[in-house]
Amino acid sequence: MGVLNGSRFGFAVLVGLVIVGLGCLIHAQSTGNSALPPAPHVKEVRMKHVLVIGQTKDWEHDSVSDTMAAVYNLGKESGLWDTTMRTDTKLLTKKELTRNAKNLNYFDLIVFASTSGELDMDESQKQDMMSFIKDDGKGFVGIHAALDTNHNWPEFGEMLGGWFDEHPWMTFEAPIVVEDPNFPAMRHFPAAFVKYDEIYQPKSWSRDKVNVLLSLDSSKLDYTNNPKIHRADHDFAVAWSKMYGKGRVFYSTLGHTEESWEDPDVRKMYFEAIKWALRMTEGSTASHGRAVGVVAGH
Protein backbone atom coordinates (compact mmCIF):
# COMPACT_ATOMS: atom_id res chain seq x y z
CA MET A 1 0.00 0.00 0.00
CA GLY A 2 2.96 2.33 0.77
CA VAL A 3 4.32 1.87 -2.73
CA LEU A 4 0.89 2.51 -4.26
CA ASN A 5 0.39 5.69 -2.24
CA GLY A 6 3.87 6.87 -3.29
CA SER A 7 3.02 6.37 -6.96
CA ARG A 8 -0.21 8.33 -6.58
CA PHE A 9 1.67 11.15 -4.86
CA GLY A 10 4.31 11.29 -7.62
CA PHE A 11 1.67 11.35 -10.35
CA ALA A 12 -0.21 14.14 -8.57
CA VAL A 13 2.99 16.20 -8.31
CA LEU A 14 3.71 15.69 -12.03
CA VAL A 15 0.19 16.77 -13.01
CA GLY A 16 0.54 19.81 -10.80
CA LEU A 17 3.82 20.85 -12.42
CA VAL A 18 2.30 20.51 -15.90
CA ILE A 19 -0.67 22.68 -14.90
CA VAL A 20 1.61 25.33 -13.39
CA GLY A 21 3.81 25.31 -16.51
CA LEU A 22 0.85 25.75 -18.82
CA GLY A 23 -0.46 28.55 -16.68
CA CYS A 24 2.87 30.38 -16.87
CA LEU A 25 3.01 29.95 -20.63
CA ILE A 26 -0.53 31.27 -21.10
CA HIS A 27 0.24 34.22 -18.83
CA ALA A 28 3.44 35.02 -20.70
CA GLN A 29 1.66 34.91 -24.08
CA SER A 30 -1.20 37.06 -22.83
CA THR A 31 1.19 39.73 -21.52
CA GLY A 32 3.37 39.65 -24.63
CA ASN A 33 6.45 38.53 -22.71
CA SER A 34 6.86 35.09 -24.22
CA ALA A 35 10.34 33.70 -23.84
CA LEU A 36 9.90 31.81 -27.11
CA PRO A 37 11.49 33.59 -30.12
CA PRO A 38 9.17 34.47 -33.00
CA ALA A 39 9.19 32.16 -35.99
CA PRO A 40 11.72 33.34 -38.58
CA HIS A 41 10.31 34.99 -41.70
CA VAL A 42 11.29 32.91 -44.70
CA LYS A 43 11.03 34.54 -48.13
CA GLU A 44 9.50 32.07 -50.54
CA VAL A 45 11.23 31.82 -53.91
CA ARG A 46 9.34 29.72 -56.44
CA MET A 47 11.57 27.25 -58.22
CA LYS A 48 11.25 27.42 -61.99
CA HIS A 49 9.95 24.46 -63.96
CA VAL A 50 11.76 23.29 -67.10
CA LEU A 51 10.39 20.79 -69.62
CA VAL A 52 13.03 18.95 -71.65
CA ILE A 53 11.88 17.20 -74.81
CA GLY A 54 14.16 14.55 -76.34
CA GLN A 55 11.89 13.00 -78.97
CA THR A 56 13.73 11.97 -82.14
CA LYS A 57 11.87 11.19 -85.36
CA ASP A 58 14.88 11.34 -87.66
CA TRP A 59 18.59 11.21 -86.77
CA GLU A 60 19.29 9.64 -83.37
CA HIS A 61 22.05 11.53 -81.59
CA ASP A 62 23.98 9.49 -79.04
CA SER A 63 24.20 12.62 -76.91
CA VAL A 64 20.45 13.06 -76.31
CA SER A 65 20.65 11.35 -72.91
CA ASP A 66 23.73 13.36 -71.96
CA THR A 67 21.96 16.56 -73.00
CA MET A 68 18.85 15.85 -70.97
CA ALA A 69 20.87 14.74 -67.95
CA ALA A 70 22.96 17.91 -68.10
CA VAL A 71 19.90 20.17 -67.99
CA TYR A 72 18.50 18.14 -65.10
CA ASN A 73 21.75 18.22 -63.12
CA LEU A 74 22.40 21.91 -63.74
CA GLY A 75 18.99 22.72 -62.28
CA LYS A 76 19.37 20.33 -59.34
CA GLU A 77 22.90 21.43 -58.44
CA SER A 78 22.05 25.12 -58.62
CA GLY A 79 18.62 24.83 -57.01
CA LEU A 80 17.24 27.20 -59.65
CA TRP A 81 14.86 24.88 -61.48
CA ASP A 82 13.41 21.40 -61.46
CA THR A 83 13.33 19.40 -64.67
CA THR A 84 10.77 17.16 -66.28
CA MET A 85 12.36 14.99 -68.99
CA ARG A 86 10.24 13.44 -71.72
CA THR A 87 10.87 11.57 -74.96
CA ASP A 88 7.27 12.14 -76.03
CA THR A 89 5.32 15.36 -76.64
CA LYS A 90 2.25 14.71 -74.48
CA LEU A 91 2.94 17.66 -72.16
CA LEU A 92 3.25 20.17 -75.01
CA THR A 93 -0.33 21.30 -74.60
CA LYS A 94 -2.44 23.68 -72.54
CA LYS A 95 -5.28 21.18 -72.39
CA GLU A 96 -6.01 19.80 -68.94
CA LEU A 97 -4.22 16.49 -68.40
CA THR A 98 -5.14 13.74 -65.95
CA ARG A 99 -3.23 11.44 -63.59
CA ASN A 100 -0.89 14.13 -62.26
CA ALA A 101 0.47 15.06 -65.71
CA LYS A 102 1.56 18.70 -66.03
CA ASN A 103 0.68 20.79 -69.06
CA LEU A 104 2.42 23.89 -70.41
CA ASN A 105 0.72 26.14 -67.84
CA TYR A 106 2.97 24.54 -65.22
CA PHE A 107 6.26 25.17 -67.02
CA ASP A 108 8.44 28.25 -67.52
CA LEU A 109 10.78 26.97 -70.23
CA ILE A 110 10.91 24.35 -72.97
CA VAL A 111 14.23 22.78 -73.99
CA PHE A 112 14.53 20.77 -77.20
CA ALA A 113 17.46 18.41 -76.55
CA SER A 114 18.67 17.43 -80.04
CA THR A 115 15.17 16.61 -81.18
CA SER A 116 14.88 15.69 -84.86
CA GLY A 117 12.31 15.27 -87.60
CA GLU A 118 8.60 16.03 -87.43
CA LEU A 119 7.60 15.65 -83.80
CA ASP A 120 4.31 14.04 -82.76
CA MET A 121 2.30 17.24 -82.33
CA ASP A 122 -1.19 18.02 -83.57
CA GLU A 123 -2.28 21.51 -84.59
CA SER A 124 -3.64 22.42 -81.17
CA GLN A 125 -0.33 21.45 -79.55
CA LYS A 126 1.58 23.57 -82.04
CA GLN A 127 -0.66 26.55 -81.31
CA ASP A 128 -0.29 26.03 -77.55
CA MET A 129 3.49 25.80 -77.74
CA MET A 130 3.79 28.98 -79.80
CA SER A 131 1.36 30.77 -77.47
CA PHE A 132 3.47 29.60 -74.49
CA ILE A 133 6.45 31.49 -75.95
CA LYS A 134 4.95 34.30 -77.98
CA ASP A 135 2.01 35.33 -75.80
CA ASP A 136 2.87 34.06 -72.31
CA GLY A 137 6.45 35.34 -72.54
CA LYS A 138 8.03 32.07 -71.49
CA GLY A 139 11.31 30.68 -72.79
CA PHE A 140 12.70 28.26 -75.34
CA VAL A 141 16.22 26.81 -75.58
CA GLY A 142 17.17 24.77 -78.64
CA ILE A 143 20.19 22.49 -78.41
CA HIS A 144 22.07 21.23 -81.48
CA ALA A 145 19.63 19.14 -83.56
CA ALA A 146 16.69 21.25 -82.41
CA LEU A 147 17.53 23.11 -85.62
CA ASP A 148 16.85 19.88 -87.55
CA THR A 149 13.30 19.64 -86.22
CA ASN A 150 9.83 20.40 -87.60
CA HIS A 151 10.91 21.43 -91.10
CA ASN A 152 7.26 21.31 -92.20
CA TRP A 153 6.11 23.74 -89.49
CA PRO A 154 6.86 27.29 -90.72
CA GLU A 155 6.21 29.01 -87.39
CA PHE A 156 8.71 26.77 -85.62
CA GLY A 157 11.50 27.95 -87.91
CA GLU A 158 10.37 31.53 -87.46
CA MET A 159 10.48 31.13 -83.68
CA LEU A 160 13.86 29.39 -83.59
CA GLY A 161 15.49 31.44 -86.32
CA GLY A 162 15.85 28.87 -89.14
CA TRP A 163 16.49 25.23 -89.91
CA PHE A 164 19.37 22.81 -90.41
CA ASP A 165 20.94 22.82 -93.87
CA GLU A 166 23.91 20.44 -93.69
CA HIS A 167 27.08 20.45 -91.59
CA PRO A 168 29.78 21.23 -94.17
CA TRP A 169 32.73 20.13 -92.03
CA MET A 170 30.98 17.40 -90.02
CA THR A 171 32.59 17.11 -86.56
CA PHE A 172 35.84 19.06 -86.57
CA GLU A 173 38.07 21.44 -84.62
CA ALA A 174 35.80 24.43 -85.11
CA PRO A 175 37.40 27.91 -84.93
CA ILE A 176 34.87 30.03 -83.04
CA VAL A 177 34.72 33.74 -82.24
CA VAL A 178 32.57 35.51 -79.65
CA GLU A 179 30.41 38.24 -81.17
CA ASP A 180 28.60 39.40 -78.03
CA PRO A 181 30.94 39.04 -75.03
CA ASN A 182 28.47 40.85 -72.76
CA PHE A 183 25.74 38.22 -73.09
CA PRO A 184 25.57 36.14 -69.87
CA ALA A 185 26.19 32.81 -71.65
CA MET A 186 29.27 34.21 -73.42
CA ARG A 187 31.19 35.93 -70.62
CA HIS A 188 33.26 32.88 -69.70
CA PHE A 189 34.58 32.34 -73.23
CA PRO A 190 37.81 33.87 -74.55
CA ALA A 191 37.42 36.13 -77.60
CA ALA A 192 38.37 33.23 -79.87
CA PHE A 193 38.63 29.51 -79.17
CA VAL A 194 38.38 26.05 -80.74
CA LYS A 195 35.84 23.32 -79.94
CA TYR A 196 35.63 19.83 -81.38
CA ASP A 197 31.97 19.74 -82.39
CA GLU A 198 29.56 19.56 -85.31
CA ILE A 199 28.53 22.98 -86.55
CA TYR A 200 25.26 23.24 -88.42
CA GLN A 201 24.74 25.51 -91.41
CA PRO A 202 21.36 27.27 -91.04
CA LYS A 203 18.92 28.04 -93.84
CA SER A 204 16.00 30.48 -93.84
CA TRP A 205 18.21 32.33 -91.38
CA SER A 206 19.45 35.89 -91.25
CA ARG A 207 21.57 37.68 -88.67
CA ASP A 208 19.20 40.64 -89.14
CA LYS A 209 16.60 38.67 -87.16
CA VAL A 210 18.81 37.38 -84.32
CA ASN A 211 21.63 38.45 -82.05
CA VAL A 212 24.60 36.33 -83.12
CA LEU A 213 26.56 35.34 -80.02
CA LEU A 214 29.08 32.89 -81.48
CA SER A 215 30.12 32.25 -85.07
CA LEU A 216 32.72 30.35 -87.03
CA ASP A 217 35.81 32.34 -87.93
CA SER A 218 35.27 32.11 -91.68
CA SER A 219 38.86 33.20 -92.37
CA LYS A 220 40.04 29.86 -90.91
CA LEU A 221 37.68 27.53 -92.78
CA ASP A 222 38.46 25.26 -95.70
CA TYR A 223 36.05 25.80 -98.61
CA THR A 224 37.86 23.52 -101.07
CA ASN A 225 35.65 21.03 -102.96
CA ASN A 226 32.88 21.17 -100.37
CA PRO A 227 29.44 20.92 -102.02
CA LYS A 228 27.71 21.08 -98.64
CA ILE A 229 28.52 24.78 -98.29
CA HIS A 230 25.35 26.57 -99.34
CA ARG A 231 25.82 29.98 -97.77
CA ALA A 232 27.54 32.27 -100.23
CA ASP A 233 28.06 34.81 -97.45
CA HIS A 234 30.01 32.25 -95.39
CA ASP A 235 28.12 33.42 -92.31
CA PHE A 236 27.95 30.41 -89.99
CA ALA A 237 26.42 31.25 -86.63
CA VAL A 238 27.19 28.92 -83.72
CA ALA A 239 24.81 30.47 -81.15
CA TRP A 240 22.23 33.24 -81.08
CA SER A 241 19.55 34.86 -78.96
CA LYS A 242 16.28 36.38 -80.12
CA MET A 243 12.80 37.32 -79.04
CA TYR A 244 9.67 35.63 -80.29
CA GLY A 245 6.82 37.85 -79.28
CA LYS A 246 7.22 38.20 -75.51
CA GLY A 247 9.36 35.07 -75.15
CA ARG A 248 13.12 34.65 -75.03
CA VAL A 249 14.76 32.16 -77.40
CA PHE A 250 18.32 30.80 -77.36
CA TYR A 251 19.91 28.35 -79.78
CA SER A 252 23.37 26.82 -80.18
CA THR A 253 24.70 24.08 -82.44
CA LEU A 254 27.22 23.03 -79.76
CA GLY A 255 26.49 19.74 -78.00
CA HIS A 256 26.65 17.17 -80.80
CA THR A 257 29.01 14.72 -79.07
CA GLU A 258 28.61 12.93 -75.76
CA GLU A 259 32.02 14.29 -74.73
CA SER A 260 30.89 17.88 -75.29
CA TRP A 261 28.64 17.58 -72.23
CA GLU A 262 31.71 16.96 -70.08
CA ASP A 263 33.14 20.29 -71.29
CA PRO A 264 32.66 22.91 -68.55
CA ASP A 265 32.50 25.67 -71.17
CA VAL A 266 29.55 24.05 -72.94
CA ARG A 267 27.75 23.28 -69.68
CA LYS A 268 28.31 26.83 -68.46
CA MET A 269 26.97 28.27 -71.71
CA TYR A 270 23.73 26.31 -71.54
CA PHE A 271 23.38 26.95 -67.80
CA GLU A 272 23.55 30.69 -68.36
CA ALA A 273 21.36 30.45 -71.47
CA ILE A 274 18.63 28.71 -69.48
CA LYS A 275 18.88 31.30 -66.72
CA TRP A 276 18.56 34.06 -69.32
CA ALA A 277 15.58 32.39 -71.00
CA LEU A 278 13.98 32.09 -67.54
CA ARG A 279 14.47 35.86 -67.08
CA MET A 280 16.92 35.45 -64.22
CA THR A 281 19.53 37.56 -66.06
CA GLU A 282 19.57 40.14 -68.83
CA GLY A 283 21.20 39.96 -72.25
CA SER A 284 20.73 41.55 -75.65
CA THR A 285 18.65 40.21 -78.53
CA ALA A 286 19.48 43.12 -80.85
CA SER A 287 20.91 42.18 -84.24
CA HIS A 288 24.30 43.46 -85.38
CA GLY A 289 26.63 43.21 -88.33
CA ARG A 290 29.59 40.86 -88.65
CA ALA A 291 32.95 41.64 -87.14
CA VAL A 292 35.38 43.01 -89.73
CA GLY A 293 37.92 40.23 -89.25
CA VAL A 294 35.49 37.42 -90.01
CA VAL A 295 33.51 38.83 -92.94
CA ALA A 296 33.28 36.48 -95.93
CA GLY A 297 36.54 34.74 -95.13
CA HIS A 298 38.73 37.86 -95.01
C-alpha positions as CSV (number, residue, x, y, z in Angstrom):
1,M,0.0,0.0,0.0
2,G,3.0,2.3,0.8
3,V,4.3,1.9,-2.7
4,L,0.9,2.5,-4.3
5,N,0.4,5.7,-2.2
6,G,3.9,6.9,-3.3
7,S,3.0,6.4,-7.0
8,R,-0.2,8.3,-6.6
9,F,1.7,11.1,-4.9
10,G,4.3,11.3,-7.6
11,F,1.7,11.4,-10.4
12,A,-0.2,14.1,-8.6
13,V,3.0,16.2,-8.3
14,L,3.7,15.7,-12.0
15,V,0.2,16.8,-13.0
16,G,0.5,19.8,-10.8
17,L,3.8,20.8,-12.4
18,V,2.3,20.5,-15.9
19,I,-0.7,22.7,-14.9
20,V,1.6,25.3,-13.4
21,G,3.8,25.3,-16.5
22,L,0.8,25.7,-18.8
23,G,-0.5,28.5,-16.7
24,C,2.9,30.4,-16.9
25,L,3.0,29.9,-20.6
26,I,-0.5,31.3,-21.1
27,H,0.2,34.2,-18.8
28,A,3.4,35.0,-20.7
29,Q,1.7,34.9,-24.1
30,S,-1.2,37.1,-22.8
31,T,1.2,39.7,-21.5
32,G,3.4,39.7,-24.6
33,N,6.4,38.5,-22.7
34,S,6.9,35.1,-24.2
35,A,10.3,33.7,-23.8
36,L,9.9,31.8,-27.1
37,P,11.5,33.6,-30.1
38,P,9.2,34.5,-33.0
39,A,9.2,32.2,-36.0
40,P,11.7,33.3,-38.6
41,H,10.3,35.0,-41.7
42,V,11.3,32.9,-44.7
43,K,11.0,34.5,-48.1
44,E,9.5,32.1,-50.5
45,V,11.2,31.8,-53.9
46,R,9.3,29.7,-56.4
47,M,11.6,27.2,-58.2
48,K,11.2,27.4,-62.0
49,H,10.0,24.5,-64.0
50,V,11.8,23.3,-67.1
51,L,10.4,20.8,-69.6
52,V,13.0,19.0,-71.6
53,I,11.9,17.2,-74.8
54,G,14.2,14.5,-76.3
55,Q,11.9,13.0,-79.0
56,T,13.7,12.0,-82.1
57,K,11.9,11.2,-85.4
58,D,14.9,11.3,-87.7
59,W,18.6,11.2,-86.8
60,E,19.3,9.6,-83.4
61,H,22.0,11.5,-81.6
62,D,24.0,9.5,-79.0
63,S,24.2,12.6,-76.9
64,V,20.5,13.1,-76.3
65,S,20.6,11.3,-72.9
66,D,23.7,13.4,-72.0
67,T,22.0,16.6,-73.0
68,M,18.8,15.8,-71.0
69,A,20.9,14.7,-67.9
70,A,23.0,17.9,-68.1
71,V,19.9,20.2,-68.0
72,Y,18.5,18.1,-65.1
73,N,21.8,18.2,-63.1
74,L,22.4,21.9,-63.7
75,G,19.0,22.7,-62.3
76,K,19.4,20.3,-59.3
77,E,22.9,21.4,-58.4
78,S,22.1,25.1,-58.6
79,G,18.6,24.8,-57.0
80,L,17.2,27.2,-59.7
81,W,14.9,24.9,-61.5
82,D,13.4,21.4,-61.5
83,T,13.3,19.4,-64.7
84,T,10.8,17.2,-66.3
85,M,12.4,15.0,-69.0
86,R,10.2,13.4,-71.7
87,T,10.9,11.6,-75.0
88,D,7.3,12.1,-76.0
89,T,5.3,15.4,-76.6
90,K,2.2,14.7,-74.5
91,L,2.9,17.7,-72.2
92,L,3.3,20.2,-75.0
93,T,-0.3,21.3,-74.6
94,K,-2.4,23.7,-72.5
95,K,-5.3,21.2,-72.4
96,E,-6.0,19.8,-68.9
97,L,-4.2,16.5,-68.4
98,T,-5.1,13.7,-65.9
99,R,-3.2,11.4,-63.6
100,N,-0.9,14.1,-62.3
101,A,0.5,15.1,-65.7
102,K,1.6,18.7,-66.0
103,N,0.7,20.8,-69.1
104,L,2.4,23.9,-70.4
105,N,0.7,26.1,-67.8
106,Y,3.0,24.5,-65.2
107,F,6.3,25.2,-67.0
108,D,8.4,28.3,-67.5
109,L,10.8,27.0,-70.2
110,I,10.9,24.4,-73.0
111,V,14.2,22.8,-74.0
112,F,14.5,20.8,-77.2
113,A,17.5,18.4,-76.6
114,S,18.7,17.4,-80.0
115,T,15.2,16.6,-81.2
116,S,14.9,15.7,-84.9
117,G,12.3,15.3,-87.6
118,E,8.6,16.0,-87.4
119,L,7.6,15.7,-83.8
120,D,4.3,14.0,-82.8
121,M,2.3,17.2,-82.3
122,D,-1.2,18.0,-83.6
123,E,-2.3,21.5,-84.6
124,S,-3.6,22.4,-81.2
125,Q,-0.3,21.5,-79.5
126,K,1.6,23.6,-82.0
127,Q,-0.7,26.5,-81.3
128,D,-0.3,26.0,-77.6
129,M,3.5,25.8,-77.7
130,M,3.8,29.0,-79.8
131,S,1.4,30.8,-77.5
132,F,3.5,29.6,-74.5
133,I,6.4,31.5,-76.0
134,K,5.0,34.3,-78.0
135,D,2.0,35.3,-75.8
136,D,2.9,34.1,-72.3
137,G,6.5,35.3,-72.5
138,K,8.0,32.1,-71.5
139,G,11.3,30.7,-72.8
140,F,12.7,28.3,-75.3
141,V,16.2,26.8,-75.6
142,G,17.2,24.8,-78.6
143,I,20.2,22.5,-78.4
144,H,22.1,21.2,-81.5
145,A,19.6,19.1,-83.6
146,A,16.7,21.2,-82.4
147,L,17.5,23.1,-85.6
148,D,16.9,19.9,-87.5
149,T,13.3,19.6,-86.2
150,N,9.8,20.4,-87.6
151,H,10.9,21.4,-91.1
152,N,7.3,21.3,-92.2
153,W,6.1,23.7,-89.5
154,P,6.9,27.3,-90.7
155,E,6.2,29.0,-87.4
156,F,8.7,26.8,-85.6
157,G,11.5,27.9,-87.9
158,E,10.4,31.5,-87.5
159,M,10.5,31.1,-83.7
160,L,13.9,29.4,-83.6
161,G,15.5,31.4,-86.3
162,G,15.9,28.9,-89.1
163,W,16.5,25.2,-89.9
164,F,19.4,22.8,-90.4
165,D,20.9,22.8,-93.9
166,E,23.9,20.4,-93.7
167,H,27.1,20.4,-91.6
168,P,29.8,21.2,-94.2
169,W,32.7,20.1,-92.0
170,M,31.0,17.4,-90.0
171,T,32.6,17.1,-86.6
172,F,35.8,19.1,-86.6
173,E,38.1,21.4,-84.6
174,A,35.8,24.4,-85.1
175,P,37.4,27.9,-84.9
176,I,34.9,30.0,-83.0
177,V,34.7,33.7,-82.2
178,V,32.6,35.5,-79.6
179,E,30.4,38.2,-81.2
180,D,28.6,39.4,-78.0
181,P,30.9,39.0,-75.0
182,N,28.5,40.8,-72.8
183,F,25.7,38.2,-73.1
184,P,25.6,36.1,-69.9
185,A,26.2,32.8,-71.6
186,M,29.3,34.2,-73.4
187,R,31.2,35.9,-70.6
188,H,33.3,32.9,-69.7
189,F,34.6,32.3,-73.2
190,P,37.8,33.9,-74.6
191,A,37.4,36.1,-77.6
192,A,38.4,33.2,-79.9
193,F,38.6,29.5,-79.2
194,V,38.4,26.0,-80.7
195,K,35.8,23.3,-79.9
196,Y,35.6,19.8,-81.4
197,D,32.0,19.7,-82.4
198,E,29.6,19.6,-85.3
199,I,28.5,23.0,-86.6
200,Y,25.3,23.2,-88.4
201,Q,24.7,25.5,-91.4
202,P,21.4,27.3,-91.0
203,K,18.9,28.0,-93.8
204,S,16.0,30.5,-93.8
205,W,18.2,32.3,-91.4
206,S,19.4,35.9,-91.3
207,R,21.6,37.7,-88.7
208,D,19.2,40.6,-89.1
209,K,16.6,38.7,-87.2
210,V,18.8,37.4,-84.3
211,N,21.6,38.4,-82.1
212,V,24.6,36.3,-83.1
213,L,26.6,35.3,-80.0
214,L,29.1,32.9,-81.5
215,S,30.1,32.2,-85.1
216,L,32.7,30.4,-87.0
217,D,35.8,32.3,-87.9
218,S,35.3,32.1,-91.7
219,S,38.9,33.2,-92.4
220,K,40.0,29.9,-90.9
221,L,37.7,27.5,-92.8
222,D,38.5,25.3,-95.7
223,Y,36.0,25.8,-98.6
224,T,37.9,23.5,-101.1
225,N,35.6,21.0,-103.0
226,N,32.9,21.2,-100.4
227,P,29.4,20.9,-102.0
228,K,27.7,21.1,-98.6
229,I,28.5,24.8,-98.3
230,H,25.3,26.6,-99.3
231,R,25.8,30.0,-97.8
232,A,27.5,32.3,-100.2
233,D,28.1,34.8,-97.5
234,H,30.0,32.2,-95.4
235,D,28.1,33.4,-92.3
236,F,27.9,30.4,-90.0
237,A,26.4,31.2,-86.6
238,V,27.2,28.9,-83.7
239,A,24.8,30.5,-81.2
240,W,22.2,33.2,-81.1
241,S,19.6,34.9,-79.0
242,K,16.3,36.4,-80.1
243,M,12.8,37.3,-79.0
244,Y,9.7,35.6,-80.3
245,G,6.8,37.8,-79.3
246,K,7.2,38.2,-75.5
247,G,9.4,35.1,-75.2
248,R,13.1,34.6,-75.0
249,V,14.8,32.2,-77.4
250,F,18.3,30.8,-77.4
251,Y,19.9,28.3,-79.8
252,S,23.4,26.8,-80.2
253,T,24.7,24.1,-82.4
254,L,27.2,23.0,-79.8
255,G,26.5,19.7,-78.0
256,H,26.6,17.2,-80.8
257,T,29.0,14.7,-79.1
258,E,28.6,12.9,-75.8
259,E,32.0,14.3,-74.7
260,S,30.9,17.9,-75.3
261,W,28.6,17.6,-72.2
262,E,31.7,17.0,-70.1
263,D,33.1,20.3,-71.3
264,P,32.7,22.9,-68.5
265,D,32.5,25.7,-71.2
266,V,29.5,24.0,-72.9
267,R,27.7,23.3,-69.7
268,K,28.3,26.8,-68.5
269,M,27.0,28.3,-71.7
270,Y,23.7,26.3,-71.5
271,F,23.4,26.9,-67.8
272,E,23.5,30.7,-68.4
273,A,21.4,30.4,-71.5
274,I,18.6,28.7,-69.5
275,K,18.9,31.3,-66.7
276,W,18.6,34.1,-69.3
277,A,15.6,32.4,-71.0
278,L,14.0,32.1,-67.5
279,R,14.5,35.9,-67.1
280,M,16.9,35.5,-64.2
281,T,19.5,37.6,-66.1
282,E,19.6,40.1,-68.8
283,G,21.2,40.0,-72.2
284,S,20.7,41.5,-75.7
285,T,18.6,40.2,-78.5
286,A,19.5,43.1,-80.8
287,S,20.9,42.2,-84.2
288,H,24.3,43.5,-85.4
289,G,26.6,43.2,-88.3
290,R,29.6,40.9,-88.7
291,A,33.0,41.6,-87.1
292,V,35.4,43.0,-89.7
293,G,37.9,40.2,-89.2
294,V,35.5,37.4,-90.0
295,V,33.5,38.8,-92.9
296,A,33.3,36.5,-95.9
297,G,36.5,34.7,-95.1
298,H,38.7,37.9,-95.0
